[in-house]
Amino acid sequence: MDVKRVSYLVIALVVVSSVLLFVKPYVIWREGGERISGEVVVLPEPRLTGEMSVEEAIAKRRSIRSYRNEPLTIEQLSQLLWAAQGITDPRKYRSAPSAGATYPFEVYVVVGNVEGLEGGIYRYDPFNHTLILVRKGDWRKALQKAALDQSWVGRAAVDIVLVAYYSRTTSYYGERGVRYVHMEAGHIGQNIYLQATALNLGTVAVGAFYDDQVAEIVGAGGVPLYIFPVGVPGG
């Protein structure tokens, strides 16, 4: 083999090896929930049909603050996040209406008790239906403290945090856009409530917390508007 060609091959292998040392691995959930390893979780595909009708979910919807010490499944978490902000249309429209399709919200989830999923804070990517790890560890008690020590925040299996980026909407609608952002928070929240009910899970809308502390915990630059603790009812 030509010496020059061998030299180029060695250089290429060295470059590739160096890059791989700095590339963070990914966590991929295959069909059935097989975990590989890394920083991103590809969630199971959401179901578009269920065992409970919309009418029944509306009738049964309640604010539930008591949860058993039981894990959620990755499928349940996938479904909840899809209901909150999942893509429902090829044109990238989402599960909740948004003024001018400006979509000012980012969804974070504080994971403490989900089968097969490492505890941590994740940001939901609706375009790829994935979770992106923000920080490792169980941050539920820290979030509880930031939420005026409401115990259900710390006991829930997960806490879904809605963070608003007002400029996405106000850049189109001016100050009126602030109102539209708040309307959208309600749309998303009701979706979470109804999906949790349909999954036989419990949740409650939490609006009392220190904004700056919650933003710091989840690592967000926007304004947190809602926390939705979710768990198996009871306890």
Secondary structure, DSSP 8 states (H G I E B T S, - for coil): --HHHHHHHHHHHHHHHHHHHHS---EEB-TT--B--SSEEE-----S--SS-HHHHHHH--B---B-S--B-HHHHHHHHHHHH-B-STT--BSS--GGG---EEEEEEESSBTTB-SEEEEEETTTTEEEEEEES--HHHHHHHTTT-HHHHHSSEEEEEEE-THHHHHHHTTHHHHHHHHHHHHHHHHHHHHHHHTT-EE--B--S-HHHHHHHHT-SSEEEEEEEEE-B--
